[in-house]
Amino acid sequence: MSNVKERTKFYVHVPSNIIRNEDFYLSNDEFVLYTRLCFLYFRNYHKKEIVFDHKRLMDFLKIADTRTFKKRMKKLFDVQLIETNVTSLPTKGNMKIIFNNKPTEECSHFTMISAEIFSYWKNEQIDKYAFRQLLYYKSHINLDDKENDRSFCYVGYETLTQRLKISKTDVKNANKQLEQADLIKVSVHKLHNTNTYNDAYELIFDRYNNHYHISDRMH
């Protein structure tokens, strides 16, 4: 009989509209912070008051300057994702904030992903671009939709660059990180001849978006 105790798998729930910057813009840095607060909120049994060691959180977020931390918290307050305007930090002991649970509890669609994603971030296997991009892909995947085969997504580069306000190079580098970490598999779609011509008598080709499959351990 095995003496190894099976651990409960934890997940983080994030509103899909926030992942995709549909209603307002969050930078990738601000998004990593918000995702971590979402995790603390759900781990705290949906209690709005979250108590944490801000120095440990700053270390997790790779923030060295307290002004940077307060600036990111201020952005979350301005867009009403938290209800506490953080203007100062405690010199000792924990700090607390009031999490706005309406976006998470009342959203029509949220994305659930394994909390293991934080390990890849903490170990620097993925950066802020890859972190956000993985959640973006996950937000378009519904494993329960067997009829339409939603086991993968096919988000285009243009969509990612416009929604997240990043370059195509950032998208490509993020995909490379995710592939190297074995978090996604990419089915590359090449150009297809449409057998039609434009006004210059040149062949017209269509390029279909790549298909992105996410590792089972993230589901």
URURCOR-V128166 format. One record per pair of residues at least 12 apart in sequence whose ideal C-beta (glycine too) atoms are under 10 Angstrom apart, sorted by the first residue. I is the first residue (numbers start at 1). GAP is how many residues later the second one is. D is the distance in whole Angstrom. If there is no record, write none. Layout:
{{I | GAP | D} {I | GAP | D}}
//
This chain:
{{9 | 105 | 7} {9 | 106 | 8} {9 | 107 | 8} {9 | 208 | 9} {10 | 29 | 8} {10 | 32 | 8} {10 | 33 | 7} {10 | 104 | 7} {10 | 105 | 4} {10 | 106 | 8} {10 | 108 | 9} {11 | 28 | 8} {11 | 31 | 8} {11 | 32 | 10} {11 | 100 | 10} {11 | 101 | 5} {11 | 102 | 7} {11 | 103 | 6} {11 | 104 | 6} {11 | 105 | 9} {11 | 106 | 10} {11 | 207 | 10} {11 | 208 | 9} {12 | 23 | 6} {12 | 24 | 8} {12 | 25 | 10} {12 | 26 | 6} {12 | 27 | 4} {12 | 28 | 9} {12 | 29 | 9} {12 | 30 | 7} {12 | 31 | 9} {12 | 98 | 10} {12 | 99 | 9} {12 | 100 | 7} {12 | 101 | 6} {12 | 102 | 8} {12 | 103 | 5} {12 | 104 | 10} {12 | 105 | 7} {12 | 106 | 8} {12 | 123 | 9} {13 | 22 | 10} {13 | 25 | 6} {13 | 26 | 8} {13 | 28 | 9} {13 | 29 | 6} {13 | 91 | 6} {13 | 92 | 10} {13 | 94 | 9} {13 | 97 | 5} {13 | 98 | 7} {13 | 99 | 5} {13 | 100 | 8} {14 | 17 | 9} {14 | 20 | 8} {14 | 21 | 6} {14 | 23 | 10} {14 | 24 | 5} {14 | 25 | 9} {14 | 28 | 10} {14 | 89 | 9} {14 | 90 | 8} {14 | 93 | 9} {14 | 96 | 6} {14 | 97 | 5} {14 | 98 | 8} {14 | 99 | 8} {14 | 121 | 6} {14 | 124 | 9} {14 | 125 | 8} {15 | 19 | 10} {15 | 23 | 8} {15 | 66 | 9} {15 | 87 | 10} {15 | 88 | 5} {15 | 89 | 6} {15 | 90 | 10} {15 | 91 | 9} {15 | 92 | 4} {15 | 93 | 9} {15 | 94 | 7} {15 | 95 | 5} {15 | 96 | 8} {15 | 124 | 9} {16 | 91 | 7} {16 | 92 | 9} {16 | 93 | 5} {16 | 94 | 6} {16 | 95 | 5} {16 | 119 | 9} {16 | 120 | 9} {16 | 122 | 9} {16 | 123 | 4} {16 | 124 | 8} {17 | 86 | 8} {17 | 90 | 7} {17 | 91 | 8} {17 | 92 | 7} {17 | 93 | 9} {17 | 94 | 10} {17 | 122 | 9} {18 | 13 | 8} {18 | 16 | 7} {18 | 17 | 9} {18 | 20 | 9} {18 | 61 | 9} {18 | 63 | 8} {18 | 85 | 7} {18 | 86 | 9} {18 | 89 | 8} {18 | 92 | 9} {18 | 93 | 9} {18 | 117 | 10} {18 | 121 | 10} {19 | 12 | 8} {19 | 15 | 10} {19 | 16 | 9} {19 | 90 | 10} {19 | 91 | 9} {19 | 92 | 6} {19 | 94 | 10} {19 | 113 | 7} {19 | 114 | 10} {19 | 115 | 10} {19 | 116 | 5} {19 | 117 | 6} {19 | 118 | 10} {19 | 119 | 8} {19 | 120 | 5} {19 | 121 | 10} {19 | 144 | 9} {19 | 145 | 10} {20 | 91 | 9} {20 | 112 | 10} {20 | 115 | 9} {20 | 116 | 7} {20 | 119 | 6} {20 | 120 | 9} {20 | 135 | 9} {20 | 139 | 9} {20 | 140 | 10} {20 | 143 | 6} {20 | 144 | 8} {21 | 111 | 10} {21 | 115 | 9} {21 | 141 | 9} {21 | 142 | 5} {21 | 143 | 6} {21 | 144 | 8} {22 | 141 | 8} {23 | 56 | 8} {23 | 80 | 9} {24 | 51 | 10} {24 | 54 | 9} {24 | 55 | 5} {24 | 56 | 9} {24 | 57 | 9} {25 | 50 | 9} {25 | 54 | 9} {25 | 138 | 9} {25 | 139 | 9} {25 | 140 | 7} {26 | 46 | 9} {26 | 49 | 7} {26 | 50 | 8} {26 | 53 | 7} {26 | 55 | 8} {26 | 106 | 9} {26 | 138 | 9} {27 | 45 | 8} {27 | 48 | 8} {27 | 101 | 8} {27 | 105 | 9} {27 | 137 | 9} {27 | 138 | 8} {27 | 139 | 10} {28 | 99 | 8} {28 | 100 | 4} {28 | 101 | 6} {28 | 102 | 9} {28 | 103 | 7} {28 | 104 | 5} {28 | 105 | 9} {28 | 136 | 7} {28 | 137 | 9} {28 | 138 | 8} {28 | 142 | 9} {28 | 146 | 10} {29 | 32 | 8} {29 | 33 | 9} {29 | 34 | 8} {29 | 39 | 8} {29 | 42 | 10} {29 | 43 | 6} {29 | 46 | 9} {29 | 99 | 6} {29 | 103 | 10} {30 | 41 | 9} {30 | 42 | 5} {30 | 43 | 9} {30 | 44 | 10} {30 | 45 | 5} {30 | 46 | 7} {30 | 49 | 9} {30 | 51 | 9} {30 | 98 | 10} {31 | 41 | 10} {31 | 45 | 10} {31 | 97 | 8} {31 | 100 | 8} {31 | 101 | 5} {31 | 104 | 8} {31 | 105 | 10} {31 | 133 | 9} {32 | 28 | 9} {32 | 29 | 6} {32 | 30 | 9} {32 | 40 | 9} {32 | 86 | 9} {32 | 89 | 7} {32 | 95 | 10} {32 | 96 | 6} {32 | 99 | 6} {32 | 100 | 8} {32 | 103 | 10} {33 | 24 | 8} {33 | 25 | 10} {33 | 27 | 9} {33 | 28 | 6} {33 | 30 | 9} {33 | 36 | 8} {33 | 39 | 5} {33 | 40 | 7} {33 | 42 | 9} {33 | 43 | 7} {33 | 48 | 10} {33 | 49 | 10} {34 | 38 | 9} {34 | 39 | 10} {34 | 41 | 9} {34 | 42 | 6} {34 | 45 | 9} {34 | 47 | 6} {34 | 48 | 8} {34 | 65 | 10} {34 | 69 | 9} {35 | 76 | 10} {35 | 78 | 9} {35 | 80 | 10} {35 | 82 | 8} {35 | 83 | 8} {35 | 86 | 9} {35 | 96 | 8} {35 | 97 | 9} {35 | 100 | 7} {36 | 16 | 9} {36 | 21 | 7} {36 | 24 | 7} {36 | 25 | 7} {36 | 79 | 10} {36 | 82 | 7} {36 | 85 | 9} {37 | 13 | 7} {37 | 15 | 9} {37 | 20 | 9} {37 | 36 | 9} {37 | 39 | 7} {37 | 44 | 8} {37 | 45 | 7} {37 | 60 | 8} {37 | 62 | 6} {37 | 63 | 10} {37 | 67 | 10} {38 | 43 | 9} {38 | 61 | 8} {38 | 63 | 10} {38 | 65 | 9} {38 | 66 | 6} {38 | 72 | 9} {39 | 76 | 6} {39 | 78 | 9} {39 | 79 | 7} {40 | 12 | 6} {40 | 17 | 9} {40 | 57 | 9} {40 | 59 | 8} {41 | 41 | 10} {41 | 58 | 5} {41 | 59 | 10} {41 | 60 | 7} {41 | 63 | 7} {41 | 64 | 10} {42 | 57 | 10} {42 | 59 | 10} {42 | 62 | 8} {42 | 70 | 10} {42 | 73 | 9} {43 | 72 | 9} {44 | 55 | 9} {46 | 53 | 9} {46 | 55 | 7} {46 | 58 | 9} {46 | 59 | 8} {47 | 51 | 10} {47 | 52 | 8} {47 | 54 | 9} {48 | 34 | 10} {48 | 35 | 8} {48 | 49 | 9} {48 | 50 | 5} {48 | 51 | 5} {48 | 52 | 8} {48 | 53 | 6} {48 | 54 | 10} {49 | 34 | 10} {49 | 35 | 9} {49 | 47 | 6} {49 | 48 | 8} {49 | 49 | 6} {49 | 50 | 8} {50 | 32 | 9} {50 | 34 | 9} {50 | 44 | 10} {50 | 45 | 9} {50 | 46 | 6} {50 | 47 | 6} {50 | 48 | 8} {50 | 49 | 5} {51 | 42 | 10} {51 | 43 | 5} {51 | 44 | 7} {51 | 45 | 5} {51 | 46 | 9} {52 | 42 | 6} {52 | 43 | 7} {52 | 44 | 8} {52 | 45 | 8} {53 | 37 | 10} {53 | 40 | 8} {53 | 41 | 5} {53 | 42 | 8} {54 | 12 | 8} {54 | 15 | 7} {54 | 16 | 10} {54 | 19 | 9} {54 | 32 | 9} {54 | 35 | 6} {54 | 36 | 7} {54 | 39 | 10} {54 | 40 | 8} {54 | 41 | 5} {54 | 42 | 10} {54 | 43 | 9} {55 | 14 | 10} {55 | 34 | 9} {55 | 35 | 10} {55 | 37 | 10} {55 | 39 | 10} {55 | 40 | 10} {56 | 38 | 9} {57 | 12 | 8} {57 | 16 | 10} {57 | 38 | 9} {58 | 14 | 10} {58 | 31 | 9} {59 | 63 | 9} {60 | 58 | 8} {60 | 61 | 8} {60 | 62 | 6} {61 | 60 | 9} {61 | 61 | 10} {61 | 67 | 9} {62 | 59 | 9} {62 | 60 | 9} {62 | 62 | 9} {62 | 65 | 9} {62 | 66 | 9} {66 | 22 | 9} {66 | 23 | 6} {69 | 17 | 8} {69 | 20 | 7} {70 | 15 | 10} {70 | 16 | 6} {70 | 17 | 7} {70 | 18 | 8} {70 | 19 | 7} {71 | 15 | 10} {72 | 14 | 9} {73 | 12 | 8} {73 | 13 | 4} {73 | 14 | 9} {73 | 16 | 9} {73 | 22 | 10} {73 | 24 | 8} {74 | 12 | 7} {74 | 13 | 8} {76 | 21 | 9} {76 | 23 | 9} {76 | 24 | 9} {77 | 20 | 9} {77 | 21 | 10} {77 | 23 | 9} {79 | 21 | 9} {79 | 24 | 9} {80 | 20 | 6} {80 | 22 | 8} {80 | 23 | 8} {81 | 18 | 8} {81 | 19 | 6} {81 | 20 | 10} {81 | 21 | 9} {81 | 22 | 6} {81 | 23 | 9} {82 | 15 | 5} {82 | 16 | 7} {82 | 17 | 6} {82 | 18 | 6} {83 | 14 | 8} {83 | 15 | 4} {83 | 16 | 7} {83 | 17 | 5} {83 | 18 | 9} {83 | 19 | 10} {84 | 12 | 8} {84 | 13 | 4} {84 | 14 | 5} {84 | 15 | 8} {84 | 16 | 9} {85 | 12 | 9} {109 | 30 | 8} {109 | 33 | 10} {110 | 29 | 9} {111 | 24 | 6} {111 | 25 | 9} {111 | 26 | 10} {111 | 27 | 5} {111 | 28 | 4} {111 | 29 | 9} {111 | 30 | 9} {112 | 26 | 8} {112 | 27 | 10} {112 | 106 | 10} {112 | 107 | 8} {113 | 21 | 7} {113 | 22 | 6} {113 | 24 | 10} {113 | 25 | 5} {113 | 26 | 9} {113 | 28 | 10} {113 | 101 | 8} {113 | 105 | 5} {113 | 106 | 8} {114 | 24 | 10} {114 | 100 | 10} {114 | 101 | 9} {114 | 102 | 10} {114 | 103 | 6} {114 | 104 | 5} {114 | 105 | 7} {115 | 103 | 10} {116 | 67 | 9} {116 | 99 | 9} {116 | 101 | 6} {116 | 102 | 7} {117 | 13 | 10} {117 | 14 | 7} {117 | 17 | 7} {117 | 18 | 8} {117 | 21 | 9} {117 | 64 | 10} {117 | 66 | 8} {117 | 100 | 10} {117 | 101 | 7} {118 | 13 | 9} {120 | 14 | 9} {120 | 57 | 9} {120 | 58 | 9} {120 | 61 | 6} {120 | 62 | 10} {120 | 63 | 7} {120 | 98 | 10} {121 | 13 | 10} {123 | 58 | 9} {124 | 53 | 10} {125 | 52 | 7} {125 | 53 | 9} {125 | 55 | 8} {125 | 56 | 5} {125 | 57 | 10} {125 | 58 | 9} {126 | 48 | 8} {126 | 51 | 5} {126 | 52 | 7} {126 | 54 | 9} {126 | 55 | 6} {126 | 57 | 7} {127 | 43 | 9} {127 | 46 | 8} {127 | 47 | 7} {127 | 50 | 7} {128 | 38 | 10} {128 | 42 | 10} {128 | 46 | 9} {129 | 31 | 10} {129 | 35 | 8} {129 | 37 | 6} {129 | 38 | 10} {129 | 40 | 10} {129 | 41 | 5} {129 | 42 | 8} {129 | 43 | 10} {129 | 44 | 7} {129 | 45 | 4} {129 | 46 | 9} {129 | 48 | 8} {129 | 49 | 10} {130 | 40 | 9} {130 | 41 | 10} {130 | 43 | 8} {130 | 44 | 4} {130 | 45 | 8} {130 | 46 | 8} {130 | 47 | 4} {130 | 48 | 5} {130 | 49 | 10} {130 | 50 | 10} {130 | 51 | 8} {130 | 53 | 8} {130 | 54 | 9} {131 | 43 | 8} {131 | 46 | 9} {131 | 47 | 9} {132 | 28 | 9} {132 | 31 | 10} {132 | 32 | 6} {132 | 34 | 9} {132 | 38 | 10} {132 | 42 | 8} {133 | 22 | 9} {133 | 27 | 7} {133 | 31 | 8} {133 | 33 | 9} {133 | 37 | 9} {133 | 38 | 7} {133 | 40 | 10} {133 | 41 | 4} {133 | 42 | 7} {133 | 44 | 9} {133 | 45 | 7} {133 | 50 | 10} {133 | 51 | 9} {133 | 79 | 9} {134 | 40 | 8} {134 | 41 | 10} {134 | 43 | 9} {134 | 44 | 6} {134 | 47 | 9} {134 | 49 | 6} {134 | 50 | 7} {134 | 78 | 9} {134 | 80 | 7} {134 | 81 | 9} {134 | 84 | 7} {135 | 79 | 10} {135 | 83 | 9} {136 | 17 | 9} {136 | 19 | 7} {136 | 23 | 9} {136 | 24 | 7} {136 | 27 | 8} {136 | 28 | 7} {136 | 38 | 10} {136 | 76 | 9} {137 | 15 | 9} {137 | 16 | 5} {137 | 17 | 9} {137 | 18 | 6} {137 | 23 | 9} {137 | 38 | 10} {137 | 41 | 8} {137 | 46 | 9} {137 | 47 | 7} {137 | 75 | 5} {137 | 76 | 9} {137 | 77 | 6} {137 | 81 | 9} {138 | 15 | 8} {138 | 45 | 10} {138 | 46 | 10} {138 | 74 | 9} {138 | 76 | 6} {138 | 80 | 7} {138 | 81 | 8} {139 | 14 | 8} {139 | 16 | 9} {140 | 12 | 9} {140 | 13 | 4} {140 | 14 | 8} {140 | 15 | 6} {140 | 19 | 10} {140 | 72 | 9} {140 | 74 | 10} {141 | 12 | 5} {141 | 71 | 8} {141 | 72 | 9} {141 | 73 | 6} {141 | 77 | 10} {141 | 78 | 8} {143 | 71 | 10} {143 | 73 | 10} {143 | 76 | 6} {149 | 62 | 10} {151 | 60 | 9} {151 | 62 | 7} {151 | 63 | 9} {151 | 68 | 10} {152 | 32 | 9} {152 | 33 | 9} {152 | 34 | 10} {152 | 35 | 7} {152 | 58 | 9} {152 | 59 | 5} {152 | 60 | 6} {152 | 61 | 5} {152 | 62 | 8} {153 | 31 | 10} {153 | 56 | 9} {153 | 57 | 10} {153 | 58 | 7} {153 | 59 | 5} {153 | 60 | 9} {153 | 61 | 8} {154 | 33 | 9} {154 | 35 | 8} {154 | 54 | 7} {154 | 55 | 4} {154 | 56 | 7} {154 | 57 | 5} {154 | 58 | 7} {155 | 16 | 9} {155 | 54 | 7} {155 | 55 | 9} {155 | 56 | 10} {155 | 57 | 7} {156 | 15 | 10} {156 | 51 | 9} {156 | 52 | 9} {156 | 53 | 4} {156 | 54 | 8} {157 | 14 | 5} {157 | 15 | 8} {157 | 18 | 10} {157 | 52 | 8} {157 | 53 | 9} {158 | 13 | 10} {158 | 51 | 9} {159 | 12 | 10} {159 | 50 | 9} {160 | 14 | 9} {160 | 15 | 10} {175 | 35 | 8} {175 | 37 | 8} {178 | 34 | 9} {178 | 36 | 9} {178 | 37 | 9} {179 | 33 | 10} {181 | 34 | 9} {182 | 33 | 6} {182 | 35 | 9} {183 | 31 | 7} {183 | 32 | 5} {183 | 34 | 8} {183 | 35 | 6} {184 | 28 | 5} {184 | 29 | 6} {184 | 30 | 6} {184 | 31 | 7} {184 | 34 | 9} {185 | 26 | 9} {185 | 27 | 8} {185 | 28 | 4} {185 | 29 | 8} {185 | 30 | 8} {186 | 24 | 5} {186 | 25 | 7} {186 | 26 | 6} {186 | 27 | 8} {187 | 23 | 6} {187 | 24 | 4} {187 | 25 | 8} {187 | 26 | 7} {188 | 20 | 10} {188 | 22 | 5} {188 | 23 | 9} {189 | 17 | 9} {189 | 18 | 7} {189 | 19 | 4} {189 | 20 | 7} {189 | 21 | 6} {189 | 22 | 7} {190 | 15 | 9} {190 | 17 | 7} {190 | 18 | 9} {190 | 20 | 10} {191 | 12 | 10} {191 | 14 | 4} {191 | 15 | 7} {191 | 16 | 5} {191 | 17 | 9} {192 | 12 | 10} {192 | 13 | 6} {192 | 14 | 5} {192 | 15 | 7} {192 | 16 | 7} {193 | 12 | 6} {193 | 13 | 8} {194 | 12 | 6}}
//
